């Protein structure tokens, strides 16, 4: 019988393939920003999901938490947008904010990486329009949101203060992440080796894989409900498969004697 981590990896790949196959049922209003942004965010999650599958398949674990962080952030925007269409104005404000940084830097004229934008005859007009639109969005109460504010809107403050912190440390190459990624301490704790491309630690990867699967299943359920694709049965099957995996995972973590005792008591 396959071990639980093998079952999880099989399901992770299966989930990606099924979810990707179901997107052919999408029918949405291309002129509606809400539809466009939901579909785009979902596509980003699926592509990152596929990328994580490739990394694990190739035995390269270092990029998994980094990609998962972006999945979590896309999940935040997707969830908040699905719950409130006006959340799209916050997304627009964030876009305007970042473009304004680029346009202002280009206007200075001394950044070689922005020389093309600096030379554009419409730069002043673009800068003025971007500044005005952002000001109007802020006046209407739609400022760019920080990640903490996004987590708060999604009622995920505890995730922000725990899981997200670990993922960010990996993205920022915090010393905590570097140690977990490259430092292999000897059993007697008197020495250590520095490892590159360390063998996969499946026990360590399992929480990441489980989180990824949970996000993808949840978003898949939401987008097919929103777009009324008629894929309820297929999505329900995926949910049940993930639930069964989680039950198996809990069973494997409980000593056999405790399982037998619990069964006899029932």
Secondary structure, 3 states (H helix, E strand, C coil): CCCHHHHHHHHHHHHHHHHHHHHHHCCCCCCCHHHHHHHHHHHHHHHHHHHHHHHHHCCCCCCHHHHHHHHHHHHHHHHHHHHCCCHHHHHHHHHHHHHHHHHHHHHHCCCHHHHHHHCCCCHHHHHHHHHHHHHHHHHCCCCCCCHHHHHHHCCCHHHHCCHHHHHHHHHCCCHHHHHHHHEEECCCCCCEEECCCCCCCHHHHHHHHHHHHHHHHHHHHHHHHHCCCCCHHHHHHHHHHHHHHHHHHHHHHCCHHHHHHHHHHC
